[in-house]
């Protein structure tokens, strides 16, 4: 499912008209019908469409036209429909026109009585400030919702006043409980503050042929997409079928990182997980991570060459290598990382372990000039905003605003990596410009160790032969889906990273079922 800018959406509609005869009138009739179907489909079980009080706020453009078609379909289904035409300041209640002098009073009453208010005022084509009269109506709706929490607001295409490209919102914009967007999700939905105003997002197919989207390079992660990225599990397989992961992670101050990442690699289906450990650390892991195997290397007081050689000697046959979580940032550790990178760069691509670098792996690299030139082809890096800032020489990096999209695309190209820029709506960017964005967002993941889990998941998929862009994409989506499963039981506070682990395979099953 492609994500579009306003200009791209206009071009899609123009091409649909030019090549397929799908005029704006035809698209509007489809859009209104589809919006009505989605609305009815997602009514709660205790509500019937028959007798439901629905107030439509109708704007002057195509968004208002979509709303009128939707209203007609809901009326035919038995809903009690009131239409308020903002520009004309006219009102039709249950099919009867209201006298001009009574419109204000009747509108107040309709807002008070409505079960649902449909925001069909302005669509993607508006970026100017909202008129005062429109803001006044939206403020009335907002105040009524404060008094009546059961009142629901549904936005058609997007909430009025939300910038579809950047996610900026007008001061008069109100939050939707549900947004039914048409054809494609809009770019601004994925960035703050706009992300907070969307509510539940549903995408309505209005019949634009898929081939018209072939030039688009930005996708929304969905169960349908991710299901195609997760490898099958043939009956005649063994652990070698699903690859081996080696983790150079963890240190005495941070032993949990290797456990979390290694467990996550196993939970996505890697055939074998191996932790590189010192003699000091072995008892910790051996007593908690029974499925893992171990590679021994000298403690940090040993020579860096001896430490790196101990790892290199065991890399043969491993399909993926994770460097970074919990390693620390000593000069010795940095030398070991550099020697591992030198070895990997010298290997033929078809024999080289796929590399993921996270956390202290990135922090160690950020201290070096032109660090990205040291990476082998196909490397995945997974910075959070703070790590990304250090990689960009102190540039301020947001966790949620629009500028991060262009930054991710630019740096993926410059650094020639698969870049996973973590945040509320994580971005996965490829050097060739392809981009995927995660719609799922869960504040429960704002907890120590959850990034280690994500890095381990990516490594586990790489071990199974999934290409880096797809491994990163599937992991980001399933990571949040697993968190959502935990939150269903315990809310959005108190999640420990280890809580995610048993839910990862369940998230894969859920993804497969949702895609059916």
Secondary structure, 3 states (H helix, E strand, C coil): CEEECHHHHHHHHHHHHHHHCCCHHHHHHHHHHHHHHHHHHCCCCCCCCCCCEEEEEECCCHHHHHHHHHHHHHHHCCCEEEEEECCCCEEEECCEECCHHHHHHHHHHHHHHCCEEEEECCCCCCCCCCCHHHHHHHHHHHHHHHHCCCCEEEEECCCCCECCCCCCECCCCCCCCEEEEECCEEHHHHCCCHHHHCCEEEEECCCCCHHHHCCCCEEEECHHHHHHHCCCCCCCCCHHHHCEEEEECCCHHHCHHHHHHHHHHHHCCCCEEEEEECHHHHHHHHHHCCCCEEEECCCCCCCHHHHHHHHHCCCCCCCEEEECCCCCCCHHHHHHHHHHHHHHHHCCCCCCCEEEECCHHHHHHHCCCCHHHHCCCCCEECCCHHHHHHHCCCCCCCCCCCHHHHHHHHHHHHHCCEEEECCCCCEEECCCCCEEEECCCCHHHCCCCHHHHHHHHHHHHHHCCCCHHHHHHHHHHHHHHHHHHHHHHHCCCCCCHHHHHHHHHHHHHHHHHHCC
